[in-house]
Amino acid sequence: MSSVETVSALERRLNASIPQQVINSQVSDRLKNIGRNVKIAGFRPGKVPAKIVEQYYGAQARQEILGDALQRSFTEAAQSNNLKVAGFPKFEVKTKDLNADQIEYSATFEVYPEVVVGDLSGEAIERQVYELTQADVDNTIATLRKQRATFEKVDRAAQSEDRVHIDFTGTLNGEVFPGGEAKDYPLVLGAGGMLPEFEAAAVGMKAGETKSFDLTFPDDYRNKDVAGKKVKFTITLNRVEAPKLPEMDAEFARSVGIPDGDAGKLQDEIRSNLLSELSRRLKARNKDAAMDALLRVARFDVPKVLVDEEVQTLMQLTMQDMEARGMKTKGISLPPELFMERGEKRVKLGLILAHLVQKHNLTAQPEQIKSFIQEYAQSFDQPEEVIRWYASDPNRMQEVEHIVLEENVVTWALGQAKTVDKQAVFNELMGSA
């Protein structure tokens, strides 16, 4: 027999018992198996007395058997009481007497909430839209040319986009601060390599000139020694180099991904890539907007145990990302509080998605999954290989299934809410200045 107490909105406590005889019998069998092979000094293998085996391994065997029995008993009781358990329970064994007929225990745990998603019809969702223009294509090509520019020495004053070579010294209270001094330092003006005020001071200077000026660092500047402080810089300009853009020839075409070097294909290739990237980013923005609307109308508590698990996952992913960027993570301990809000949001969205998929039959259909993979594969040189790569691994197919499932939920949400199309800004959408 078992009983269930309500501790809080989602927390429950199950009280149940296990026959002592069942545990004792299984412990006895476990010790017999151990005794057949155990090696203990002074005894031949298989000849160790039962009491000696119990002395060495009895407590461990009982703990393992009891742990397994508690989990089985809890699972059966949870099923019989129709409990949807979230995470793992915390057990408390109340009976310590080995001669008692029953081992009484309690298990404290959380259950999944009843997900309630309110009416979306009163919610306004901004759906970002954008039509690619020829100017976008031309500007992208111009950016690619600037990225591949070479520099030639010129005899004139420095201007934006030039590369200058400078000596500089920065002093705080009359003393040079760490990182505040360099010789023949190359700097492309306007590229953001230094603070805007620093780069602006070099504009208009000619080779051989020296200038001093004051500069106040931002409060959040990475060098804490000078963050928020006023320093004096002295710079000497050694030479000025003007950018020389590459010609729109076969070499340039190959450098930006046209294998045969056909410059005539360049615009078509860039247009195709931009359309694909725009589509991906617009989908991501509109998905976020739809998910935020769902969060606004959803009303239910989130199991703390699931949030804690998600926080741990986010912390691990962050550490992996830091290592991938070449950062040393040994000895670093990330505070869980930094990930709590994000973790709760992810768990809540996961519960909302599962609820809506089941309630409105929004499961990913095989033809949707196939279409998604085929469309994605077209961005590669050999799409058939990409399709086979996905088909060869159930885990990859499951990832695609989840993406399609999310798209189905987004489409449903946009259909329920009031949607207002908003013209996106190309540079902002693409993450550039």
N, C-alpha and C positions, 0 to 999 in steps of 0.2 A: 504494500500500500504506500501511496505517496500523497503529499499535499503541497499546494503552491500558495505562497504568500506574495502579495503585491507590496514591494518595498517603496517604489516610486513610480513615475509615469512609465518607465521602460524596464526598471529593475525588478527582478523576481527572485524568490528564494524557494527552492524545492527541498522538501524534507522527505527522506526515504530511508530505507534500511536494506542491508544485504545479510543473508544467513551466514553466521560465523563458520558453520561447518563447510560451506562451499569454499571459503577462503582457506581454511585449514587443510582441506583435501588437496587443493591445488598447490599449496605451499609444500605439502608432503611430496607430491609428485615431482615438483620442480627440484627439491633437494635430492631425491633419488636419482634424477637425471644428472645433476651436478656431481653426485658421489661416484658415478661410473667413470668419470674422466678426470676429476680434480686431482691436482698434485699438491700434496702437503708433506713437508719434511717429516721423515720418520715413518711414513706409510707408503706401501706400494699402491700404484694407481688402481682404483677400483676396490681397495681394501680399507679405505678410510672409514672408521666407525660413524654411524649415522649422527651420534651426538656431537662429534667433532665437526662434521659437515655443517650441522645446524648452527654450531657455535660460530663458525666462520662466515656462513652465507645465509643464515636464517633470517636476519633482519632485512637484508637486501632483497631476498626472495619474497618475503612477505610484503615489503613496500611495493615491489613491482606488481605482484598479483593483486594487491589491494587497489593500486592505481588503475590497472586494467578493469577491474571489477566495478570500480566507481564510475568509470567512463561508460561502460556498458549499461550499468543500471540507470545512469542519468539519461543516456540516449533513449532507452526504452520508456522511461517515465516521461520524458519530454514529448515523445511521439504519442503516448497514450493520453497526454493532456493537451495535445494539439498546440504545442509551444514552438514558435519560430525563433530559435535561439540565434542570437548575434554574438559572434566571437566564441570564446571559451569560458566555461564556468570556473568559479573559485570554490574548491571543496573544503569543507571542514568536517573532520571525523570527530564525532562526539563520544563514541564508545571506545574506551581504552582497555576495558576488561577483556582479555583473551578468552575468558570462559563464558562470556555472555552469549546468549543464543543469537542475537541480532547485532549488527554493527550499524548504529544510527549515524546518519550523516546529513549535512545540508550542502546545497550547491547554490551559490549566488551568481546571477547572470543577468544579461539584458536580452530583451526580445526585440524583433523588428517592429517598427511602428506601423500603424495604419496610415498609409500615405494618403493625404488629401490634397488634391490639386484643384484650386478654385477656378472660377470662370475667367477665361482669358479675353473674353469679348470686350472688356473694359480697358484692356491694356493696349498702349500704343507702342509699336515696335518700329524703330527706324531701320529700314532695309537699305543698305548702301548699294548704289549702282554706279557703273562707270562704263563709258564707251571709249575704247582706245582711239586716239587720234594719230594722224601722221606726224604731228609735232612731237608726240610722245616717243615715236620711233626715232625721229631725227635727233631728239635730245639724248636718247639712250646711246645712239651711235656716237654723238659728240662726247658723251661721258666716257665711253670706251676708248675713244681716241686720246682724251686727256689722260686716262689712266696709263696709256702706253706711250706717253710723250717722252721725248728726249730733250735735253737742255743744252743750249749753246750760249757761250759767253757773249755779253753785249756791253757796250759802253754808253750807258744811260742810267737814269734814276730807276730804282726798283719800283715795280708796280704789282698789282694783284696777279697771282698765278705764276709770277717769276719764282725761281729758286735762288735764294741768296745764301752766301756762306759768311757767317758772322762769328766774331769773338764776343762773348758777353760775360759780365760779372754782375751778380746780384748781391746786395748787402742789406742786412737787417741790423739796425743800430750800429752801423759802421763795420760789421763783421760779415764775411762771406758765409752764406748759409749752405748746408748740404744740398748738392744738386744745383747750386746757383751759379755755376761757372763752367764754361766750355770754350774750346778753341776750334775755329773753322767749322762751326756747326752748320750743316745744311738744313735749310728751312724753306718749304714751299709756302709762299704767302697766300693766305686765304684758305688753306687746306685744313686748318684746325690743329696743326702740330703743336702750337703754343697758344697761350691765351690770346683772345682777339686784340686786346690792348697792346700786347707785346708785338704781335705781327703788324699792327697798324703803325707802330713807331718806326718800323723798318721801311715802310712805303715812302717813296720819295728820296731815300738816301742813295748816294752814289758810292762807288768803290773808293775806299780810303777815308770816308767820313766817319766820325764818332758822335754819338748822341747819348745823353743821360736823361732819364725820366723816372718818375715815380709810378708805382703800380700797386694796387691793393688786391691781394689774392681773395678769391671767394671763401666764404666761411666753411664750405664743404670740400675745399681743395685737398687732394690726396696726400700732400706733404703737410702733416699736422704742425710742423715747425713754423710754417709761414701762413697757414690757413687763417683768413680773416685779418691778416696783418699787411701794413704798408711797407714796401721795400723800395730800394733805389737800384735801377739797372743802368749799366753803361754798356752800349753795344758799339762795336766797330765793324763796318761792312767791308768785307774783303773783295767780293766780286758778285756780279749780278749775272744770272743766266736766264734767258728767255725760253719758254717752252716751244718745242717744234713738234707739231702733231704729225703722226704717221699718215702716209698717203693711203687712199682707199684702194689698195692693190691686193694682189693675191696673198702676199705675206701677212697683211693686216687681217684679211678674211680668215686665214688659217689660224691666226692668233686668237680669234674670238669664236672658234668652233666650226668653221666651214672646212671640212677635210680636203676638198679638192681645190680650195683657194679661189673659188668662183665668187668674185666680189658682187656679181649681179644677184646672187642668192642671199646676200647679207640682210637686206631689208626684210625679205620674206621670212627668213629664219628668226630674226629678232622680233618681228611682229608676232610670229607663232609663239615664241617663248614668252613674250609679254602677255599675250592673251591667256596662256596657260597659267602664268603666275598671278595675273589679275583675278582670274576665276578662283584660284585657290585662296587668295587673300580675302576676296569678297565673301566667299563661303565661310571662312573662319570668323570674320567680323559679324556676319549675320547669324551665325551659330551662337556666338557669344551673346548677341542681343536677345535671341530667342530664349536662351538658357536663363539669362537674367530675368526675363519676364516670367518664366516658369517659377523661378525662385521667389519672386515677389508674391505670387498667388498660392504658393505651397504652404501648408500649415501642418507641421508635425515635428516631434522631437527626434533628434538624431542619436543613435546609440553611441555612447562615449567610447566604448571598446573599438568600434569601427573607425572612429575619428583618430584614436591613438594609433591604430594600425596604419592608417593612411599617413599620419604624421611621420611615422618611422620610415615608410616608403619614400616620402618626399625628402627626408633627410638623407637617406642613402643615395637617391638620385642626384641630390645636390653635391654630395661628396664625390660621386663618380664624375660629375660634370667638372668640378674643380680639378680633379686629377687629370682629366682629359685636356684641360687647359694648361697643364704643366705646373699646377700649384701643389705645394707640399701640404698634405692633410694630416700627417702624423701628429698626434697630440691635440688636434683641433676638435673641439666639442661644440656642436651647433645647438643652440637653445631651442627646445621643442616649441616654445611659445611663438617663434617666428613663423612656424608653419601651421599653427592651430587654425587660424581663420580659413586659410586655403584648404586645409585638410577637411574641415567641416563642410565647406562648400562642395568639394568633390564628392564626398560621401552622400550629401543630400541630393546632388544632381544624379548620382548613380541610382539612388532609390527612386527618384522621380522618373528617370528613364525606364527602369524596370517596370514600374507601375503603369506608365502610359503604353509601353509596348504590349503588355498583357491585356490591358483594358481596351485598347483600340486596335489591336492586331497589327502592330507596326513592325513586325519582324522583318528582317532582311530576306528578300526572296532570292532564289538561286540566280534568276535572270538579272537582278540588280547587281549582285556580286560579280557576275561574269562581265556585265557592262562596265562596272567601275574599273576592274582590272584591265580590260581591253583599252579603255580610254586612257588610263594611266600609262599603259605600256607604249602608247603611240609616241610618247616623248623620248623614247630610246631608239637607238639605231637598229636594234634587233628585237622588236616587240614580242615576237613569238617566244624568245628565250625568257623574257620577263614573265609572260603568261605561264610558261612551264615552271618557272621558279616558284611562283605562288602556288600553283597546283600541287607541287611536290611536297609541301609542308602544311599540315593541318593548322599549325599555330599561325602561319601567315594568313591562311584563309580566314581564320577566326578574327584576326586583326581587321581584315577588310570587312568582314561581316559586322563588326562593331561600328566601323566608320559609316557603313550604309545604314545601319540601325539608327545612329545618331542623326543622319540626314533625314531619315523618315520622320523622326520626332520633330526636327526643326521645321520640316515642311508642314507637318500637322499643326504645330504651334503658330506658324505664320498664317496659316489658314483660319485659325480661331481668333487671332487678335486683329487689332486695327493696324495695318501696316502703312507706313509713309515712306516713299522712296526718297532717299537723300543722295544727292550727287557727291561722290567721294572726291577727294583731292589726290591726284596721281602721286605726287611726291610723298605725301603723308601716308598714303596707302602702301606704297612700295618701300617705306621706311627710310627715305632719303630726305635731305634737307630741302 
